[in-house]
Amino acid sequence: MHPILFTIFGKAIYTYGFMAMLGLLAAVGTWYWLARRETQYGGDFPTTFAIWLMLPGIVGARAAYVIANWSYFSTHASEIIRTDHGGLIFYGGFIAAFLALVICAKVRRFSLLALCDFAVPALAIGHAFGRLGCLMFGCCHGSPITCADGLYARLFGLVYPLETPMGHQFPDIPLHPVQVYETAGLLLLWAGLLLFRRRLVRHPGLSSALYLLCYAPLRFGLEFLRGDTRQPGLCGLNVAQTVSIGLFMAGVALLFFVLARPTPERADS
C-alpha cells in the first residue's frame, strides 16, 4: 500500500491520481491504435474523444461517491473535489460518460453503436489502471479470506499495515485482493476486444454487448468479496450488484438486437 507515490518540492503526488493518468494515456493509446485502421476515427479524434468522455466521467464518478458518502462530505465540503485522494464510483462515471458519448455521436454524426464499440476497449484498460490505483491507495478492499491459514491466503492475501484504516479494522488478517481480480478480468476483456476487433466491427454494437455481458457478471461476483462499506440496493443486493444486473440485461437485449440486424458493409473496407 503506497498512497503517496513520491513528493516533488513538498507536494505529494498521490498514487491514485497517477494511476488514473496512466489509465487515461492507455485509453487514448488504444484509440490511436484502433484509428490506424478505422480511418473515420483518425486525426486528432482520439484525443478529442478522451476530452469528451473524461470530464463527464470524472464528475459522474465523483458525484456518485459523494452522494454515497454524504454523511462525511456534508461536514468536509473541501474534500469533495479531491479526486487525487481516491473516491470514484465507476458506475457513476460510466453513466455520465455514456451520456457524453451519445452527444458526441450526434454532434460528430457517427453511428452510436459503432462509437460505443470504439470506446469500450479503452474503457476496459483505463478502468484496469484505476483499479491498480485503488490497490495502491488502499480503497475498494476485499473481505477476509475464509481460510486465513491456507496456502492461498499466504500467497495472495493482502495484509494492510496496522496504521492504516484497513489494518486497524482487519489486524493481520489477509483480505481478498479484489482490486487485482478485477484488474485481471479487465485486462483479459481489453485484450479479447482488441484481438477479435476485425470480426466484431462487422456487427456494430457487438463489442459493446460483449463488454456488458462480461464486465457486469465480473463486477456482480466480486461485490460478494468486497470488505468496504457497500450501499444497499434491491432484493438484499448492493447498488453495484443491482446496476450490474441492469447492465447485463441491457447487454443481452443489445446482443439480440445486433444479431437480428443484417450485417452492414465495413465502412473502412
C-alpha positions as CSV (number, residue, x, y, z in Angstrom):
1,M,0.0,0.0,0.0
2,H,1.6,3.2,-1.2
3,P,-1.0,6.1,-1.2
4,I,1.7,8.7,-1.9
5,L,3.9,7.8,-4.9
6,F,6.5,10.5,-4.4
7,T,7.0,14.1,-3.3
8,I,8.1,17.0,-5.6
9,F,9.0,20.3,-3.9
10,G,7.0,19.3,-0.9
11,K,3.9,18.4,-3.0
12,A,2.7,14.9,-2.6
13,I,1.9,13.0,-5.8
14,Y,-0.8,10.5,-4.9
15,T,-0.7,7.1,-6.5
16,Y,-4.4,7.0,-7.2
17,G,-4.2,10.1,-9.3
18,F,-1.0,9.0,-11.1
19,M,-2.6,5.6,-12.0
20,A,-5.7,7.4,-13.2
21,M,-3.5,9.5,-15.5
22,L,-1.8,6.3,-16.8
23,G,-5.2,4.8,-17.4
24,L,-6.2,7.8,-19.5
25,L,-3.0,7.6,-21.5
26,A,-3.6,3.8,-22.1
27,A,-7.1,4.5,-23.2
28,V,-6.0,7.2,-25.7
29,G,-3.2,5.0,-26.9
30,T,-5.8,2.2,-27.5
31,W,-7.9,4.6,-29.5
32,Y,-5.0,5.8,-31.6
33,W,-4.1,2.1,-32.3
34,L,-7.6,1.4,-33.5
35,A,-7.7,4.6,-35.5
36,R,-4.8,3.5,-37.6
37,R,-7.1,1.1,-39.5
38,E,-10.5,2.7,-38.8
39,T,-9.9,5.9,-40.6
40,Q,-13.2,7.5,-39.6
41,Y,-11.7,7.9,-36.2
42,G,-8.3,9.2,-37.4
43,G,-6.5,12.5,-37.0
44,D,-6.9,14.0,-33.5
45,F,-10.2,12.4,-32.8
46,P,-8.9,10.0,-30.1
47,T,-7.6,13.0,-28.1
48,T,-10.9,14.9,-28.7
49,F,-12.9,11.9,-27.7
50,A,-10.9,11.5,-24.5
51,I,-11.9,15.1,-23.6
52,W,-15.5,14.4,-24.4
53,L,-15.6,11.4,-22.1
54,M,-13.1,12.2,-19.4
55,L,-14.5,15.3,-17.7
56,P,-18.1,14.0,-17.5
57,G,-16.8,10.6,-16.4
58,I,-14.8,12.1,-13.6
59,V,-17.6,14.3,-12.5
60,G,-20.1,11.5,-12.6
61,A,-17.9,9.1,-10.7
62,R,-17.1,11.6,-8.0
63,A,-20.7,12.7,-7.7
64,A,-21.8,9.1,-7.1
65,Y,-19.1,8.7,-4.5
66,V,-20.0,12.0,-2.7
67,I,-23.7,11.0,-2.7
68,A,-22.9,7.6,-1.3
69,N,-20.8,9.1,1.4
70,W,-22.8,12.3,2.1
71,S,-22.7,11.8,5.9
72,Y,-18.9,12.5,5.6
73,F,-18.8,15.1,2.9
74,S,-21.6,17.2,4.4
75,T,-19.1,18.2,7.1
76,H,-16.0,18.1,4.9
77,A,-17.0,20.1,1.9
78,S,-13.4,21.0,0.9
79,E,-12.8,17.3,0.2
80,I,-15.5,17.0,-2.4
81,I,-13.2,17.9,-5.3
82,R,-10.1,16.0,-4.0
83,T,-10.3,13.2,-6.5
84,D,-6.5,12.7,-6.1
85,H,-7.2,11.2,-2.7
86,G,-9.4,8.5,-4.3
87,G,-13.1,8.2,-4.1
88,L,-14.6,7.5,-7.6
89,I,-17.5,5.1,-8.2
90,F,-17.1,3.5,-11.6
91,Y,-20.8,3.1,-12.5
92,G,-21.4,6.8,-11.8
93,G,-18.7,7.7,-14.3
94,F,-19.8,5.1,-16.7
95,I,-23.3,6.5,-16.9
96,A,-22.1,10.1,-17.2
97,A,-19.5,9.2,-19.9
98,F,-22.1,7.3,-21.9
99,L,-24.4,10.3,-22.0
100,A,-21.5,12.4,-23.2
101,L,-20.8,9.7,-25.8
102,V,-24.3,9.9,-27.1
103,I,-24.0,13.7,-27.5
104,C,-20.6,13.2,-29.2
105,A,-22.0,10.8,-31.7
106,K,-24.8,13.2,-32.5
107,V,-22.5,16.2,-33.0
108,R,-19.9,14.3,-35.0
109,R,-22.6,12.3,-36.9
110,F,-21.1,8.9,-36.0
111,S,-23.1,5.7,-35.6
112,L,-23.9,5.5,-31.9
113,L,-23.3,1.7,-31.7
114,A,-20.1,1.9,-33.7
115,L,-18.8,4.7,-31.5
116,C,-19.6,2.7,-28.4
117,D,-17.7,-0.2,-29.8
118,F,-14.7,2.1,-30.4
119,A,-14.9,3.2,-26.8
120,V,-15.2,0.0,-24.8
121,P,-11.7,-1.5,-25.3
122,A,-10.2,1.7,-24.0
123,L,-12.7,1.8,-21.2
124,A,-11.5,-1.6,-20.1
125,I,-7.8,-0.7,-20.0
126,G,-8.4,2.6,-18.3
127,H,-10.5,1.0,-15.7
128,A,-7.8,-1.6,-15.1
129,F,-5.3,1.1,-14.2
130,G,-7.8,2.7,-12.0
131,R,-8.2,-0.5,-10.0
132,L,-4.5,-0.7,-9.6
133,G,-4.7,2.8,-8.2
134,C,-7.3,1.5,-5.7
135,L,-4.9,-1.3,-4.7
136,M,-2.0,1.1,-4.1
137,F,-4.3,3.7,-2.3
138,G,-5.9,1.1,-0.1
139,C,-9.6,1.7,-1.1
140,C,-12.1,-0.8,-2.5
141,H,-10.5,-3.5,-0.4
142,G,-11.7,-7.1,-0.1
143,S,-13.2,-9.1,2.7
144,P,-11.2,-11.6,4.9
145,I,-10.2,-14.8,3.2
146,T,-12.1,-17.6,4.9
147,C,-9.2,-20.0,5.3
148,A,-6.8,-17.4,6.7
149,D,-4.1,-20.1,7.4
150,G,-4.4,-21.7,3.9
151,L,-1.9,-21.6,1.1
152,Y,-4.0,-19.2,-1.0
153,A,-4.2,-16.7,1.9
154,R,-0.4,-16.8,2.4
155,L,0.3,-16.4,-1.3
156,F,-2.3,-13.9,-2.4
157,G,-4.0,-12.4,0.7
158,L,-3.4,-8.7,1.3
159,V,-2.5,-7.8,4.9
160,Y,-2.7,-4.0,5.3
161,P,-0.3,-2.1,7.7
162,L,-1.7,-1.7,11.2
163,E,-1.5,2.1,11.0
164,T,-4.0,2.2,8.0
165,P,-7.8,2.2,8.4
166,M,-8.0,-1.3,6.9
167,G,-5.2,-2.6,9.0
168,H,-6.9,-1.3,12.1
169,Q,-10.2,-2.9,11.1
170,F,-8.6,-6.2,10.0
171,P,-5.4,-6.5,12.0
172,D,-3.0,-9.1,10.5
173,I,-5.9,-10.6,8.5
174,P,-5.4,-11.5,4.8
175,L,-8.0,-9.9,2.6
176,H,-9.1,-10.9,-0.9
177,P,-7.2,-8.8,-3.4
178,V,-10.4,-7.9,-5.2
179,Q,-8.6,-5.0,-7.0
180,V,-6.2,-7.5,-8.6
181,Y,-9.1,-9.8,-9.5
182,E,-10.9,-7.0,-11.3
183,T,-7.8,-5.7,-13.0
184,A,-7.0,-9.2,-14.4
185,G,-10.6,-9.5,-15.7
186,L,-10.5,-6.1,-17.3
187,L,-7.1,-6.8,-19.0
188,L,-8.5,-10.0,-20.4
189,L,-11.5,-8.2,-21.7
190,W,-9.4,-5.4,-23.2
191,A,-7.2,-8.0,-25.0
192,G,-10.1,-10.0,-26.2
193,L,-11.9,-7.0,-27.7
194,L,-8.8,-5.9,-29.5
195,L,-7.9,-9.5,-30.6
196,F,-11.2,-10.1,-32.2
197,R,-11.8,-6.4,-33.3
198,R,-11.8,-7.2,-37.0
199,R,-14.6,-9.7,-36.7
200,L,-16.6,-7.7,-34.1
201,V,-16.5,-4.5,-36.0
202,R,-18.6,-6.1,-38.8
203,H,-21.6,-6.1,-36.4
204,P,-22.0,-2.6,-34.8
205,G,-22.9,-2.9,-31.2
206,L,-21.4,-6.4,-30.7
207,S,-18.3,-5.2,-28.9
208,S,-20.4,-3.2,-26.6
209,A,-22.8,-6.1,-25.9
210,L,-19.9,-8.4,-25.1
211,Y,-18.4,-5.8,-22.8
212,L,-21.6,-5.6,-20.8
213,L,-22.1,-9.4,-20.8
214,C,-18.5,-9.9,-19.5
215,Y,-17.9,-7.0,-17.1
216,A,-21.3,-6.9,-15.4
217,P,-21.1,-10.6,-14.1
218,L,-17.4,-10.0,-13.1
219,R,-18.4,-6.9,-11.0
220,F,-21.5,-8.7,-9.6
221,G,-19.5,-11.6,-8.3
222,L,-16.6,-9.5,-6.9
223,E,-19.0,-7.5,-4.9
224,F,-19.5,-10.6,-2.7
225,L,-15.8,-10.4,-1.8
226,R,-15.7,-6.6,-1.1
227,G,-14.9,-5.7,2.5
228,D,-15.6,-2.0,2.4
229,T,-18.9,-0.3,3.0
230,R,-21.4,-1.1,0.3
231,Q,-24.6,0.8,-0.4
232,P,-27.8,-1.3,-0.1
233,G,-29.7,-2.0,-3.4
234,L,-32.6,-4.2,-4.3
235,C,-33.5,-7.6,-3.0
236,G,-30.7,-7.8,-0.5
237,L,-28.1,-6.9,-3.1
238,N,-26.0,-3.7,-3.0
239,V,-26.2,-0.8,-5.5
240,A,-23.3,-2.0,-7.7
241,Q,-24.8,-5.5,-8.0
242,T,-28.2,-4.0,-8.8
243,V,-26.7,-1.9,-11.6
244,S,-24.7,-4.9,-12.8
245,I,-27.9,-6.9,-13.3
246,G,-29.4,-4.0,-15.2
247,L,-26.3,-3.7,-17.5
248,F,-26.2,-7.4,-18.1
249,M,-29.8,-7.4,-19.2
250,A,-29.0,-4.4,-21.4
251,G,-26.2,-6.5,-22.9
252,V,-28.5,-9.4,-23.6
253,A,-31.0,-7.1,-25.3
254,L,-28.3,-5.4,-27.3
255,L,-26.8,-8.8,-28.4
256,F,-30.2,-9.9,-29.7
257,F,-30.7,-6.6,-31.5
258,V,-27.3,-6.7,-33.1
259,L,-27.6,-10.4,-34.3
260,A,-31.1,-9.8,-35.7
261,R,-29.8,-7.0,-37.9
262,P,-28.3,-7.6,-41.4
263,T,-24.6,-7.3,-41.5
264,P,-23.6,-3.9,-42.9
265,E,-20.6,-3.3,-45.2
266,R,-17.5,-2.3,-43.4
267,A,-17.0,1.4,-43.5
268,D,-13.3,1.1,-43.9
269,S,-13.2,-1.9,-46.3
